[in-house]
């Protein structure tokens, strides 16, 4: 039994229509719904129906994911936007501004990684000939695990 096609002006869309229009798979829609990022209701035939506004919410999700924003943060940002209306330009600006500092921090870390990748990726790495010059006597271990030169915290006076 196939679902009836909605008219071009229909306020609600089937799961297949949303998937096609948003460029995502049906399973992605089910996942987003399960995670509370989007919401559908069931019609009399027990088929999912989405408000047309869900298309813009999915657009926000896809852009955020492509920027590496975790789903938990996307969900928190979308929680401030009523699920029954499309996010506005003002909504997007507010959400995007909230993510800018985190994105800038990640860009800075990736830039340091790129610039140090060949020579040294930050202690405990594979450049043993160079690391003793940057991490004499393994003093960076006091700052915690991982590549401390890529994720600098308070610097030790010994380095």
Backbone bond lengths (Angstrom), bond angles and torsions (degrees), N, CA, C in turn:
res aa  C-N    CA-C-N  psi(-1)  N-CA   C-N-CA  omega(-1)  CA-C   N-CA-C  phi
1 X - - - 1.444 - - 1.528 108.72 -
2 X 1.306 119.03 122.85 1.464 121.64 -177.48 1.521 110.29 -97.88
3 X 1.327 114.20 151.78 1.452 119.91 178.41 1.517 109.23 -75.96
4 X 1.327 116.19 143.92 1.460 120.78 177.56 1.525 108.34 -71.40
5 X 1.309 115.46 140.83 1.463 120.24 177.91 1.524 109.00 -72.44
6 X 1.325 116.19 138.51 1.454 119.01 175.98 1.527 108.35 -83.93
7 X 1.299 115.44 156.33 1.461 119.47 179.71 1.519 109.13 -72.94
8 X 1.339 117.74 161.01 1.463 120.07 -179.04 1.528 112.92 -57.19
9 X 1.338 117.35 -25.11 1.457 120.37 -178.27 1.519 113.01 -99.45
10 X 1.325 117.08 5.79 1.451 120.92 -179.01 1.526 110.32 -60.17
11 X 1.331 115.19 141.33 1.458 119.73 179.16 1.508 111.73 -80.21
12 X 1.326 117.57 -16.18 1.454 121.43 -179.02 1.513 110.28 -121.49
13 X 1.323 114.48 148.83 1.456 121.20 -178.61 1.520 109.74 -125.06
14 X 1.322 115.42 149.17 1.466 120.30 175.31 1.527 108.82 -76.76
15 X 1.318 116.40 166.59 1.457 121.01 179.23 1.531 110.55 -60.43
16 X 1.326 117.62 -39.24 1.462 120.68 178.69 1.516 112.25 -66.25
17 X 1.325 116.61 -40.00 1.468 120.02 178.41 1.528 111.01 -65.26
18 X 1.319 116.52 -42.78 1.470 119.63 179.18 1.526 109.75 -63.42
19 X 1.319 116.84 -45.64 1.469 120.35 -179.56 1.532 110.29 -58.66
20 X 1.328 116.32 -46.60 1.465 120.12 -178.92 1.530 111.58 -64.71
21 X 1.324 117.23 -45.20 1.460 120.98 -177.49 1.529 112.21 -69.22
22 X 1.345 116.98 -36.08 1.462 120.93 -175.95 1.526 112.57 -88.11
23 X 1.327 116.75 -13.56 1.461 119.71 -179.61 1.515 113.12 74.14
24 X 1.324 116.49 33.05 1.464 121.50 177.22 1.527 108.33 -126.04
25 X 1.310 115.84 165.74 1.456 119.50 177.62 1.527 109.96 -82.31
26 X 1.310 115.10 160.08 1.460 120.31 176.07 1.526 109.80 -61.19
27 X 1.321 116.50 -39.06 1.469 118.66 179.03 1.532 110.86 -63.93
28 X 1.335 118.16 -32.87 1.470 120.33 176.16 1.523 109.99 -64.86
29 X 1.325 117.29 -40.53 1.464 120.39 177.25 1.524 110.92 -61.91
30 X 1.315 116.03 -43.92 1.472 119.72 178.24 1.531 109.90 -62.16
31 X 1.319 116.78 -40.62 1.464 120.93 178.14 1.524 110.44 -62.96
32 X 1.337 117.46 -49.93 1.464 121.31 179.12 1.528 110.87 -57.17
33 X 1.310 115.16 -41.39 1.464 119.19 179.22 1.531 110.46 -65.64
34 X 1.322 117.06 -44.07 1.460 121.03 177.99 1.516 112.84 -61.48
35 X 1.332 116.45 -31.33 1.467 121.63 179.31 1.533 112.25 -84.39
36 X 1.326 116.89 -4.51 1.457 120.48 179.02 1.510 114.75 81.37
37 X 1.337 117.36 16.65 1.465 121.17 -179.80 1.530 111.79 -82.34
38 X 1.323 116.46 -32.57 1.462 122.44 177.36 1.522 107.70 -134.03
39 X 1.316 115.25 167.54 1.456 119.29 -177.89 1.524 109.79 -140.34
40 X 1.317 114.69 139.54 1.460 122.10 174.97 1.516 107.98 -126.48
41 X 1.308 115.79 165.81 1.461 119.33 169.80 1.523 107.63 -125.06
42 X 1.288 117.08 167.85 1.464 122.09 -179.76 1.520 109.34 -102.51
43 X 1.335 115.92 136.67 1.463 119.72 176.36 1.532 109.43 -86.32
44 X 1.317 116.82 -174.32 1.469 121.48 -178.63 1.513 113.46 -60.07
45 X 1.319 117.56 -27.59 1.463 121.86 178.75 1.533 111.29 -90.20
46 X 1.318 116.98 8.60 1.463 124.27 179.68 1.535 113.00 66.47
47 X 1.328 116.68 26.90 1.466 121.50 175.06 1.519 108.99 -94.53
48 X 1.333 115.69 142.77 1.465 119.90 175.77 1.520 109.49 -66.06
49 X 1.319 114.58 140.23 1.460 122.09 173.44 1.519 107.52 -133.02
50 X 1.319 114.65 132.35 1.451 121.14 -178.43 1.518 109.75 -112.95
51 X 1.327 116.77 143.04 1.468 118.27 172.34 1.531 108.46 -69.06
52 X 1.305 116.74 149.59 1.470 121.11 -179.08 1.539 111.16 -56.87
53 X 1.330 116.46 -29.05 1.470 121.25 -179.34 1.529 112.03 -60.92
54 X 1.320 118.07 -19.63 1.464 120.60 -178.51 1.530 111.25 -63.09
55 X 1.323 117.39 -25.86 1.467 120.06 -179.48 1.530 111.51 -60.97
56 X 1.322 116.45 -41.90 1.464 118.59 179.96 1.524 110.57 -72.62
57 X 1.341 118.02 -35.65 1.468 120.45 176.19 1.527 109.85 -60.26
58 X 1.318 116.47 -42.49 1.466 120.01 178.77 1.525 110.19 -65.39
59 X 1.318 116.83 -36.80 1.466 120.15 175.16 1.523 111.49 -59.16
60 X 1.318 116.49 -43.76 1.467 120.81 177.60 1.525 109.91 -62.31
61 X 1.325 116.69 -44.16 1.469 121.04 179.78 1.521 110.52 -59.75
62 X 1.327 116.69 -46.84 1.465 120.27 -177.58 1.529 112.06 -64.90
63 X 1.323 117.58 -41.51 1.465 120.31 178.76 1.524 109.51 -64.67
64 X 1.324 116.69 -44.40 1.462 120.78 -179.58 1.529 110.67 -62.93
65 X 1.331 116.46 -43.38 1.463 119.10 178.66 1.520 111.18 -62.98
66 X 1.323 117.15 -39.34 1.461 119.04 -179.68 1.526 111.37 -67.04
67 X 1.338 116.76 -22.95 1.465 120.78 175.86 1.525 111.39 -87.35
68 X 1.328 116.84 -0.60 1.456 120.89 177.79 1.517 114.58 84.51
69 X 1.315 117.33 16.03 1.462 120.78 178.52 1.527 108.10 -73.72
70 X 1.328 118.03 127.83 1.470 120.20 178.91 1.534 111.74 -64.30
71 X 1.330 116.50 147.74 1.465 121.26 -179.06 1.524 112.02 -56.61
72 X 1.308 117.97 -34.44 1.459 121.29 178.87 1.531 110.30 -59.30
73 X 1.331 116.77 -42.04 1.461 120.85 179.42 1.526 111.58 -73.10
74 X 1.326 116.58 -34.76 1.469 120.28 176.65 1.523 108.99 -63.47
75 X 1.316 115.74 -45.39 1.466 120.28 179.99 1.527 110.96 -60.75
76 X 1.318 116.88 -44.03 1.466 120.45 179.45 1.527 110.71 -61.42
77 X 1.320 117.07 -41.15 1.466 120.75 179.84 1.521 111.00 -67.12
78 X 1.329 117.04 -42.42 1.462 120.77 -179.12 1.524 112.45 -71.24
79 X 1.318 117.21 -21.48 1.463 120.53 -179.79 1.527 111.77 -61.69
80 X 1.321 116.89 -25.74 1.463 120.95 -179.89 1.529 112.72 -81.65
81 X 1.329 116.74 -4.95 1.465 121.31 -178.13 1.525 108.13 -111.76
82 X 1.330 118.04 123.21 1.468 119.33 179.96 1.529 111.35 -54.20
83 X 1.323 115.54 133.74 1.467 121.29 -174.08 1.532 112.01 -67.55
84 X 1.321 117.48 -19.99 1.461 120.24 -176.22 1.530 113.54 -91.53
85 X 1.330 117.36 6.68 1.464 119.21 175.51 1.519 109.98 -135.21
86 X 1.309 114.17 154.42 1.465 119.66 179.53 1.523 109.70 -72.32
87 X 1.338 117.02 141.45 1.467 118.92 173.64 1.528 110.09 -59.77
88 X 1.309 116.15 138.60 1.462 121.91 179.64 1.529 110.21 -91.98
89 X 1.308 115.33 173.67 1.460 119.81 174.56 1.518 111.42 -59.73
90 X 1.329 116.80 -39.25 1.473 120.77 178.42 1.529 110.13 -65.60
91 X 1.342 117.08 -40.22 1.466 120.51 176.55 1.523 109.84 -58.89
92 X 1.342 115.60 -46.93 1.461 119.73 -178.01 1.518 111.50 -62.54
93 X 1.333 117.27 -44.09 1.469 120.17 179.83 1.531 110.66 -59.97
94 X 1.316 117.02 -43.05 1.469 120.95 179.33 1.530 110.58 -63.06
95 X 1.317 116.94 -45.68 1.463 121.47 -179.96 1.529 110.32 -64.51
96 X 1.321 117.10 -48.19 1.461 121.74 -177.75 1.523 111.40 -62.72
97 X 1.326 117.71 -40.36 1.460 120.17 178.35 1.525 111.07 -62.70
98 X 1.326 116.35 -33.48 1.457 119.95 177.73 1.518 112.78 -66.37
99 X 1.308 116.53 -26.09 1.467 121.07 -178.48 1.525 113.19 -94.05
100 X 1.308 118.48 -12.81 1.461 120.61 -173.14 1.522 113.76 -60.47
101 X 1.315 118.34 -43.35 1.471 120.24 -177.95 1.522 110.45 -63.15
102 X 1.326 117.17 -42.84 1.460 120.63 179.31 1.530 110.57 -64.28
103 X 1.321 116.81 -43.37 1.463 119.84 179.26 1.528 110.92 -64.40
104 X 1.318 117.13 -40.68 1.465 120.50 177.79 1.517 110.36 -61.59
105 X 1.330 117.40 -42.77 1.461 121.61 178.20 1.527 110.71 -61.61
106 X 1.335 116.82 -44.35 1.467 119.30 179.44 1.512 111.83 -66.48
107 X 1.328 117.58 -37.95 1.464 120.74 176.69 1.522 110.10 -62.07
108 X 1.340 116.74 -42.81 1.469 120.51 178.84 1.530 110.49 -61.34
109 X 1.332 117.50 -44.27 1.464 120.78 179.51 1.527 111.17 -63.65
110 X 1.330 116.53 -42.50 1.462 119.60 179.11 1.525 111.38 -66.75
111 X 1.317 117.05 -35.19 1.461 120.40 176.98 1.522 110.25 -64.07
112 X 1.347 116.95 -44.00 1.471 119.67 177.10 1.519 110.37 -62.55
113 X 1.320 117.10 -41.66 1.463 120.66 178.39 1.525 110.34 -60.64
114 X 1.323 116.47 -47.78 1.464 120.11 179.32 1.520 111.15 -58.56
115 X 1.333 116.12 -45.23 1.457 120.28 -175.50 1.524 112.97 -72.07
116 X 1.332 118.15 -26.48 1.450 121.37 -177.79 1.521 113.27 -104.32
117 X 1.297 117.69 -3.90 1.458 121.39 -171.64 1.522 113.19 -57.55
118 X 1.288 118.51 -44.48 1.454 120.93 -177.09 1.523 111.22 -73.31
119 X 1.329 116.62 -42.08 1.454 119.90 -176.01 1.513 112.87 -83.30
120 X 1.318 116.64 -50.90 1.468 120.24 -176.87 1.516 107.94 -166.04
121 X 1.298 117.05 128.29 1.457 118.75 179.67 1.508 112.74 -95.23
122 X 1.296 117.87 11.56 1.438 118.47 167.87 1.505 117.69 115.58
123 X 1.318 120.32 41.63 1.459 123.21 171.67 1.519 111.82 85.39
124 X 1.289 114.55 133.56 1.448 119.09 -177.55 1.510 110.80 76.70
125 X 1.315 115.92 11.84 1.461 120.40 -176.23 1.529 110.32 -93.06
126 X 1.282 115.89 -158.95 1.456 121.13 -174.29 1.524 113.88 -98.34
127 X 1.311 118.30 4.00 1.458 120.00 -177.80 1.522 109.72 -100.48
128 X 1.318 115.68 65.14 1.468 120.41 -174.75 1.517 112.88 -59.82
129 X 1.301 117.89 -27.88 1.454 119.70 178.74 1.514 112.55 -70.16
130 X 1.300 117.94 -25.39 1.452 121.66 -177.77 1.536 112.28 -100.36
131 X 1.313 116.90 -34.10 1.465 119.85 -175.38 1.522 114.29 -57.65
132 X 1.330 120.58 -38.54 1.462 117.73 179.03 1.524 112.91 -58.27
133 X 1.322 117.25 -25.15 1.457 120.13 178.03 1.526 111.44 -75.40
134 X 1.334 117.05 -30.88 1.456 121.06 -176.20 1.515 111.98 -99.65
135 X 1.329 117.37 -21.93 1.450 121.34 -175.65 1.528 109.82 -139.13
136 X 1.293 115.60 56.14 1.464 121.71 -178.18 1.522 110.92 -54.03
137 X 1.305 115.89 132.11 1.464 123.87 179.23 1.535 112.92 56.90
138 X 1.317 117.18 25.15 1.461 123.18 175.19 1.535 112.63 55.75
139 X 1.322 117.02 42.84 1.465 120.47 -177.73 1.532 112.75 -72.21
140 X 1.317 118.16 -20.60 1.458 119.26 -178.97 1.520 112.90 -69.50
141 X 1.337 117.63 -13.81 1.456 118.71 178.71 1.525 110.45 -60.60
142 X 1.316 118.21 -25.50 1.465 122.36 -179.82 1.527 111.80 -65.38
143 X 1.325 116.94 -21.78 1.465 120.92 -179.16 1.524 112.22 -87.57
144 X 1.308 117.71 -2.98 1.453 120.31 177.08 1.506 111.99 115.85
145 X 1.339 115.42 177.83 1.459 120.15 -177.73 1.524 112.18 -75.08
146 X 1.295 115.14 162.88 1.457 120.22 174.34 1.513 112.98 93.58
147 X 1.313 114.03 -174.10 1.460 121.92 -177.02 1.520 109.30 -84.34
148 X 1.310 116.48 90.59 1.459 122.43 -173.28 1.523 113.83 -65.53
149 X 1.296 117.96 -27.60 1.463 119.31 179.75 1.521 111.82 -73.46
150 X 1.328 117.52 -19.28 1.460 120.67 177.54 1.513 111.64 -89.47
151 X 1.323 116.73 -25.09 1.459 121.75 -178.50 1.517 107.71 -126.48
152 X 1.326 115.90 68.42 1.457 118.84 -170.93 1.518 112.55 -67.63
153 X 1.295 113.54 134.48 1.449 121.74 172.41 1.513 106.82 -113.87
154 X 1.312 116.86 -150.34 1.471 118.90 175.28 1.522 109.04 -60.67
155 X 1.301 116.89 130.37 1.467 121.96 -177.40 1.518 110.90 -81.92
156 X 1.300 114.02 141.24 1.454 120.82 174.77 1.522 108.53 -76.83
157 X 1.336 117.03 143.30 1.463 120.50 178.33 1.516 111.43 -67.63
158 X 1.331 116.66 -17.47 1.457 120.27 -175.40 1.517 112.82 -83.39
159 X 1.321 118.82 -13.68 1.457 120.43 -175.63 1.505 110.90 -82.71
